[in-house]
Amino acid sequence: MKKSAILGMLAAACAALFGQSAALQNAGVKPEDAAGAAVEPADPEKISGIGIFARDYIFKHVALYSEGKPLATPKAPVPREINGRLFYIASKSEPHEWICLRAGEILAAVPAGDGGGIESLRAAGFSKKSDFELEGGGAFALMAKRAERGEKFATPPGAVVAGFSARKAPAAPAGELLYNSVRLPEKWPPDFSFKSDEPAKIPYLENPPKTIRIDVGRQLFVDDFLVEKTRGIKREFHYPRKYAGNPILKPETDLERRGNPVAAPLSGSILWNPDKRIFEMWYEAGHLRNLAYAYSKDGLKWERPDIKGGTNKILDRNPDSWTVVRDWRETDPSKKFKMFFRTPDGKRDFRAEAYVSADGVNWKFAGFGGYCGDRSTLIYNPFRDKWIYSLRWGGAGGRVRAYLEADDFLEGMKWAPTDPVAWARADRLDRHDDGEFVRMNQLYNLDAVAYESIMLGFFQIMYGEQNDVYADRGEPKCTGLNFAYSRDGFHWHRPDRTLAIDGTRGETWDKGYVQSISNICLVMGDRLYIYYTGFAGDKSKAKDKLPKGRRPTGLYANGATGVAFLRRDGFVSLNSESGGAGEILTRPLVFSGKYLFVNADAPNGGVKAELRDAAGKPIEPFTFENCEGVSADSTAAKMKWRNSGGSDLTKLANIPTRIAFKIDGGKLYSFWVSRDESGRSDGYVAGGGYGFTCDTDTIGIKSVEAARRAEGGK
């Protein structure tokens, strides 16, 4: 059959679909949901069908020209980004090539278990966007790429490709739509300037989405993204409490005491390994000398296994900066662990290096990366399935950070000097001390990890003099850690500039040069374990204590590892002011879960919730009057209503809904709508912790129970 005839049948099929306007309208297809991109099959004869995604049904035209009928029912409404889109079904026996007719976002779906199909799409430039599931039809992975007019690309056999709309629609936003309804700008990464020391503007706070999806993770009050208004409420910032038993790892072995003694992870990682049921640490043994490995059963007492030559050394390279990430999405067992590495010795021209491992102990060199400065690190953003390279760069702000993202870890390492873009710097609101601290503050490092529904970061702020001043004294330089929060993975909100973890500046093990680990924290039941590096220095290596001409190096001596504790989700709380109850009203939210949970401290008061429609009208029976409330100190308490069918919110699923909270003598840290009564959040759990089996919370309250068992019932 000639191509023109086939395309004519395709046009007829589209026309038939367009004629189902009433059905599509009832299915929730709106013009604003339609996409603006368009594709054409290179060989129309290999197309087996055409259809349309709708909110509650998926319509299909079999053999192109037959009567339209529902093909399947989604278990939940289809992802918003495909609602209203027409799709092609390609041949199930061979790959197919496509031509982009109009630039925009192209979507493709393959079965979630089709690893080969997913990898084929990745090779064609697609990245993972979301998942959806059909009743009796299995789960599907939704992949996306931006294609330019005239661009050709291939998809694997049987792929479903959506790239044009069911009706003429207004120009669709070109930027990527995130899990939380934040729309990224078309130009990504966005422009940022190192020249200004004004605090960076946060686009999603200045112009929040009209409706916010909250299916991923606990929802934190670290900003006003979720909050439309409050009455009688004040925001309180909270800070980790250092462990009395610090340091938990200090230089003791010959390996750790060579040169300047150090036993600390810096930006190396501390992760829970559910396969071995242990905690694992990758750390620097001796300053700029060795990369070593330790493990622990409780996260506090660490053991050094015999790995190589009677030591726990794992790599024959001198570390300057490194990050270890467990890749939960990797299908090749030999690449389960990935390491970003930069050497200080200059023999390889300060290029980054990539390593992979099956067990985190035995590593294989995987290739060189681009050039970067010291203290460059690696971040994985699972919300967008992107590898982020946090690179030290020079700029008007002294030490600043450059940003580079990639779909593939190894390919992303091959950046050119012009590829990274300006990202972050210290600004005028950062710490300024009187007296000896006279230099402009600098951003020494930026580590970040996915925590629940946000990217949680630590800005390592350098607020003292330059290295030579402290080297002359034999003291560590002044750096401390400031919490930072991001909902798009690029823009960082730092509402409180108090350093969450800082050096003591006294004669202690963590006098200064305080640094974060790459994964920031572990989730240990009701608490977060926040590990950090601190240095004591060595005054015997001060300038006046050394022979003439010898360079003082004491500022890098006696580095050790400590931990601090913070309530789970405990960064920020919204509290009722004294003298009465306060109220919080959220923006319109969309969720697919069933049960509302809160993290609240209200043993002497109470926290109640009320569900309201988008206009603000209470929804029966989920009112304040029917709410039993929470009068307890709990990091996972289920909200209950009388006469509500067991507090099941199913009937409100995917309908814009506001939540009003009334707080009387208490603190509210977070809330979420769980898919079941376990209280699971399906958000990310940083470095993991007791009970977790992957990088997300799929077990809810059981994680608290697991931690209590491990801690002997405390």
N, C-alpha and C positions, 0 to 999 in steps of 0.2 A: 504494500500500500504506500502511495506517495506521501511524503511528509506533509504536504499541504492538506491532504484529506484527513490525516491523523490530527493535525492541529485544528482542523475544522471541527472534528468530533470533540476535541478538548474544549473548544469554544462553546459547543452545544452543551457539553456537560456543565461548564461553568454557568451558562445561561439558565440551565435547569436548577442549579443550586441557587442562583440569584432569585429565582422564582419562588423559593421556599422562604420568603421574607418573614411570614408570620411565624413559622416554626423556628427560624433562627432568632427572631426577636424574643420569642418565648424562652429560647435557650440561653438568653443573656448575651448575645453577640451585639456589641455596640460599635459604631463607626470608629470611635477613638481607640478601640482595642485592636483594630486592623493594622497590618503592617504595610509599610510602603515599598519594601523591596520586591523584586520580581525575578524569577528564574524561568528558563525554558529548557526542556530536555533536549540534549544533543541528538538523541535518537528516539522520537516519540513512540515508535513501534515497541519499544521495550517498557513502556509505561503500562502497568496493569490496572490502574485505577486512579481516581481523583476524588477528593472529599473535602470536608470542612470540619475543623474543630469547633465545638461549641461548649458552653459551660457544663451542660448536663448530658449531652449526647455527642457522639462522633458520627457524622454522616458520611456515607461513601457511595460513589457511583461505580458500580462494578462494570468492567469492560467499557468504560468511558461513557456510554450512552444509555444505560438502563435507568430505570426509575430510582430516584434517590430514596434511601431508607437508612434508619439508624444502624450503624455498624456495631457499636459497642457503647457501654455506659462506663464512664470513669468511676473509680472508687471514691474519688473526691473530685471537685471541679478541676478541670484542666488548668495547668498553669496560665496565669493571666497573659503572658507573652505569646501564647499560641491561640488564645481565644479569638475566634473570628477569622483565622487564617485558613486559606485553602492549602491542600497538600496533594502531592503526587506520591503514588506508590510505585517504586521502580521494580524491575525484574528481580525475582528472588534467587536467580541462578548466576548472575554476573554483575560486576560493578557497572556504574552508569556515570556518564559525564553530563555536566550541566553548564549552561551559559547564563551569566547574570545580565538581565536586560535593564534593570534599574538598581542603582547602588543602595545598599542597606544591609540589614541584618538578615541572614539566611539561617533557618533552623532545620535540623535533621534529627530524626528519632530512630533509635535502634533498640532492640531488647537489652535491658540492663545487664543480662548475663553474657552478652555477645562481646567478649573482650576484644576479639579480632576486629569486629565492626567498629567498636569505640576507638581502637588504635588507628584504624584506617581513617576515621573522621579527624582524629587529632593530626594525622599526617597531612590531611587536606586543609588544615588551618582552623578546625573547629575546637572549641573548648567546652567543658561540661557546664551546663547552665542549671538544670533542675531534673527532677524525676516526676513521672506520673504513672498511674497504674489503672488498668482496665479490669472490670469485673470479669473474672474467668479468662482474661487475656494476658495476664502477666504484667511485669514492670518494664518501663521503658526509660532509657536515658535520653534526655533532651540536650542536644549539642548546638552550639551557635558559632557563627563567624560573620564578620563583615566582609562583603564582597563589593568590588567596584564594577561599574558598567563595563561589559565586555569580558570580564574575568571568567575563566573556565576552571572547574574543579570537579573532582570525582567523589562518589559515595559508594560504599560497599553494597553487595547484593541485598535487596529487600529493604533498603533504607526508605524511610518516609521523609520527604523533603517539603518543607513549607516555606514559601517565599513570596506570596502575593495575597492580596486581600479579597474578600468576598464582595466588596462593593467599593466604590470610589470613596476614599477616606481622606481626611486632612493629612498633611504630611506628618508622619509618625516621628516622634523623637528619635534621634539617631543613636543616642548613647545607651549603654548597657543598663538594663533594669536589674537591680540587686534584690536579694532575698528580703530585704526590709523596705522595699518600695522606693529606695533612693535611686534616682536616675543619674547615671554618670554623664558628664558632658561628652559631646561628640569627639572633641579633642581630648585624648587620654594618653598618657598622664597630662594633667592640666599644667598650665603655666604657674611657676612660682619664682619669686625673686629672692636672692640672698641679700639684696641691697638694703631692704627696709628692716628695722628692728621692731616694727609694730607687730603685735600678735596676729597670726594668720587668721583670715576670715574662713569660716566653716560654711560652705554653701548649703549643706543639708539642714543646718540650724537656721540660717537666714531664710531659706525657702523650703520648709519641710514638706513632704508629700501630703496630699489631702487625706489619703487613707494609708495607713501603715500596716504591713503584714508582719505578724509576730509569731510565725510558726517555728522559728529557729531560736532556741535558747531562752534563758531567763532574761527578762527585760529590766535593765539597770537604769537608775536615776542619776547617771553621771553627767547628764545634761538635760535640756528641756525638749529633746526630740520627741518624746512620748507625751509630754505634758502640755495641755492647752492653758490651764489656769489652776491656781491654788488659792486657798483662803485659810489663814491661820496656820501656815506651814513654813518651816525654815529648813534649809539644806545644811547638813552637817557632813564634814569630811573626816574620814577616819584613817589611822595610820598603823602600820604593822608594829607589833611588839617584839623586840629582839629576844631570842631564846637565852635563858640564863646559863645554859650549858655551852654556849659558843666559846671558841670555834669548834665546829663538829668535824673538821678535817684541817690539820695543820702540818707543816713540813716536819717529817720524822724520819723518812727513809733516806738512804744515800742518794737515790734518784732525785728526791725532792729538795735536798739540801745542797746540791751542787750549785756553785756560783751564788746568786742571791736566792735564799730559800723561799720556795713558793709551793703551795698545794691548794690550788684554787681553780674553779672552772672558768672565771671570766665570762665570756659569752658562750663557752661550751655548755652543754646541756645536762640537765638532770631530769630523767624520764622514768615513769613507771612502765615496767615491762610485764604485761599481763600473761605472756606465755611462760615466763620464768617466775613470776610473782615476786619480783625484786625491783628495787630502785637502782638505776644505773647513772653513773656520773662520768663525764669525760672532762679531764682537767689538766692544767699545766703543772708539771712536776719540775721545779726549778725554773727560774725566770728565763723565758725564751730558749728552753732547753729540750723538754720532752713532753709528749702528749701521753697521758696515762688514763687508766680506767679503774674505777672502784664500784662496788655495789653495796647495797644495804637492804635489810629486811624491814626497817622501820623509818628510813629516811633520816635518821639521826646518828646511828652508829654505822661506820663504813669499814669495809674490808677491801684489801688490796690483793687480788688473785695473782698467782704466778703465771705470767703470760709469755714473757720472753727473757731468757737469760737470768732467771731468778728475780725478775722485776715485773711490774704491771704496766710496762711501756707497751704502746700499741702501734706506734708509727715512727719510722726512722726519718723524721723530719722535725725541724725546729719550729714550734708553733709561735705565731705572732697573734693571729686571731683565727677563730674557727667556730663553726656551728655544726651540731649534729641534729638531724631531723629524722624521725621515723616516718616514712612515707606510707600511710595507711591505704593509699590508692594504687600502690605499685603492684603489678601482677608478676614481675620477675623476682623470685625469692632472693636472688643474689644482690638485688639493689634495694632491699627493704629499708636499709639505713643509708642516708646520704650525708656527706660532709663537705662543707665549704671550708677552705683552708687557705691561709696566706702565711708565707714564710717571712721571717725578718732578715734572712741572711743576704738577700740581694743577688744570690747566684742565679735566680730565675727571674730577675728583673722585676720583682715585686708583683708578679702575676698571681692571680688567684688560682687555686687548684681544686679539682673535684675528686672525691673518693666515694666508693660505694662499698656496702658490706651486707652480708646476710645476717650477721649476729651482733653487729656493733663492736666487735673485738678484732676480727680479722678484716683488714681493709685492702681494697684494690684501687690503684690509681686509675682514674677515668678520664683525665684530660686537663689541659690548662684552661684558665679563664683569662679575662681581661686584666688590665692594670688597675690597681686600687691602693688606697692608703691603708695604714695600719688601723686596727680595730674595725675593719669592715666585716659584716656579718650577713647571715642568711635568714630570711623569714619566709614561712609558707602561709599563704592566705587561702584557707579552704573555702571561704565564702565565694571566691571567684576562681578557685583552683589555679592560683598563680604563684610562681616562685618570685620572691622579692629580694633583691640584692640591696642591702643597706650599706652604702659605700661612703667611706670617709672621703671628703672632698675639700678643697680649699676654696675660700670665698671671702666676701666682705665681712662675714661674721666670724672669721678665724676658722676653727673647726666647724664644719657643717656636714650635712648628709645629702648624698645624691641617691636617686631612686632609679631602679631598673626592674621591670617585670618580664616574666617569660612563662610560656605554657609548659616548657620542658626544662628540667633542671640542668642537664648537660648542655643542651643547645643554648640556653640562656647564659651560660658561663662565658660564651664566646663573644662578649661585647667589644665594640670598638670604643676608643676614648670619647667619641662624641655621642654615644648612645645614652648614657645616664643623664637624668635631668635633675634640676634643683628640687629639693624636697623639704628640708626642715633645718632650722637653726635655733639657737637661743634668741630670746627677744628681750625687750626692755623690762618685762615683768619678772624675769628670772632673778635669782638671788643676787643681791649686792651687799657686800659686807664693808664696813668701814675699816679704817686702819690700813693694814698691810695689803688687803685685797683691793687692788686698784685697777686691774685689767678688766676688759670687757668679758663677760661670761661667754662660754662657748658650749656647743653641743658636742660632747666627746663621743657619744655613741647613741644609737637608737635600736633597742631590741623590742620585739613585739611578738604576740601570739594570739591565736583565736581563743577567746574566753567567752563562753555562752553566746551572746548575740552581738558581740563587739570584737574589734581588735584592741587588745590591751597592750599598752606600751610602757616602757621606761625610758625617759629622756635622761641620759647621764650628763648632768650639767657640770662643767668645769668652771669653778668660780674663784679660783685663787690665782697665784702667779704662774709663770711658766716653769717648765721642768728644772731649769738650771738653778733657780732659787731654792727649791726643795732639795735638789741633789746636793747643793753646798751644805745644807743643814742635816742631811741624812734622814729626811722626813718624806712621807708620801705626799703626792700632790692632792689638792682638794677637789674631789668630785662627789656628787651625791645623786640620788635617784628620785625623779619626779614622775608621778603617774600621768599617763596620757591615754586618751580614748579616741577611737575612730570607728565610724560606721560605714565608711567607704574605702578604708585601707590606705588612704593617702593623706587626708586632712586630719590633723590631730588637735583635739580639744583638751586644754589643760586649765580647768577652771580654778585650780588651787595650786599655788606655786611653792607651798611648803614641801620640802624634801621628805618623801616618805621614808627613805632610808639614807642616812648620812653618816659620815665619819664622826667619831667622838672628839677628835682633835686632842684628846687626852692621851696618857701613856697606856694605851690599850691595844689589843690585837687589830682592831678596826679603826685606827687613828684617821685614816684617809684612803684615797684612791678606791672608793666604793664603786663596785660594778655589778651589773645584773647578769643573770643567766639568760640565754636566748629564749627559753620558754617561760620566763618570768616566774611561774609558780606551779605548784601541784595542788590538786583538789583532794584534801584529806578529810573526808566526812564533813563536819561542820566548819572546818578551817581551811585556809589556804596556807601552804608552806611556801614562803617566798625566800629563796636562797640568794645569797649575795657574796661577793668577794670583798675583803677588806685587807689593808696593808698597815703594818706597824712601822715600817722603815727600819733603818739601822744607823743610829747616830755614830757608831764606831767607824762608819764609812763617810762621815761628813768631811768637808773640805779641809778643816783645820786638824783633822785626825790622821790624814794621809800623807805619805811622802810627797815632796814637791813634784808636780808634773803628772801625778796619778789622778785619773778622772774619778770623782765621787759618784757612786751608784746606789747609795743607800735608800733612795726613794723607791726602788723596786724590790726591796728586801722584805722578807717575812710576810708574804701574802698567805691568807688562810680563808677558809670557807665558813660562813655562818648562815643562820636561818632566822627568819622572823615570821610571826604568825598574825593572820588577819581573819576575821570572820568571812565565811564564804559569801561572796557578793558584797563584802563589807567596805567598799571604797567610799560610798556615799549613801546617806540615808535621808529621807524626808521625814521630819519630826513634827509632831504637834507642838505648837507654842504653849507656854504655860497659861493657864486660865481658861481652857476650853478645848473642844475638839476642832481639828482642822480638816480640810477637805482638799482632795486632788481630783481633777477631771482630765482624763486623757483625750488626745485627739481621736478621731475615728480609727478603729483598729479592725483588722481582719485576721481571723484565726480558723484553723480546721480542727483543733483539739476539743476536749470535752470538759476538763476540770480545771478550775482556777486555783492556782497555788500562790502563796506569798511567802517571802522571807521577811519575818517581822520580829521585832523585840518589843513586846507589849504585855509583860506579865502583870502589870498593875493597871492596865487600861484595856484597850481593845482596838482592833482594826476590822472594819467592816467594808464590804464592797457592794456596789449596785451597778447593774448593767443597764445601759441606756442606748436608745437608737441614735442614729447620726444627728438627729435634730435635738437630742438631749432629753427626750422623754423616757422615763423609767420603763423597763420591760418587766412585766409580771411573769413569774413570781420572784424575779431576781432583784428585789428591792432592799433598801437598808432595813425596812421594817421586818422583812422575812429572814434577814441574814443573821446567822448565829454568831458570826465574827470569830476572831482569833484573839484570845487573851493568854498568850504564852510567848516564850522566847523560842522560836523555831526557825530553822533555815528552810523548812519545807512543810508548810501547813496548808491543808486543803480548806478552801472556803466553802461553807455549806449554807444552803437556804432551806427553810421549812417549806413543805408543800411544793417542792421543785423537782420531784422525781429523782432524788438522789443527787441533786446539784449538777446534773448532766446538761451541758451547754450545747449539745449537738444541734439543736434547732437554730442556733445562732451562727453556725459554721458558715464562713465566707460571706457573711452579711456585715457591713460596716457597723461596728458597735463601739460605744464609749464605755469605759470603766471609771466609775467614781469610787474613790476610797475615802472613808472617814476614819481618822486617826485620833484617838483620845488617850493621851498619855503614853505614847509609844513611838516606835521608829519603823519605817517601812523601807526595806533595802531593794526589793525586787518583786516581780510577779511574773507569771507565765501561765499559759493554758496548755496543760498536759494532755496527751492523747489517751492516757489511761490513769487509773488511780495510783499507780506507782509513783507519780510525781516526776516522771522523766521529763527532761526539758528538750532533749534532742539538740541541745547546744553543745559547744565545744568546751573541753575540759583541760585546756592548756597542756601541761605535761602528764596529765592523767593522775591516778591515785587508786587507793584501795577499792576493789570491786569493779572498776571500769575495765571493759574488754576491748575498747577501741578509743578513738579520739573524741567521741561524743557521749553525752549522758543518755544512755538507753535503759538505765536501771533505777533512776530516781532515788527514793529513800533507802534502797538497799545499799547505796554507797556509804551512807552514814552508818548503817548497821555493820558493814564490812570494816569500816575504820574503827568502830568501837570494839569489835572482836579482836582486831589486830593490836589494839592498844590495851588489851586485857580488861575490857569492860568499862573503861574510864568514861 
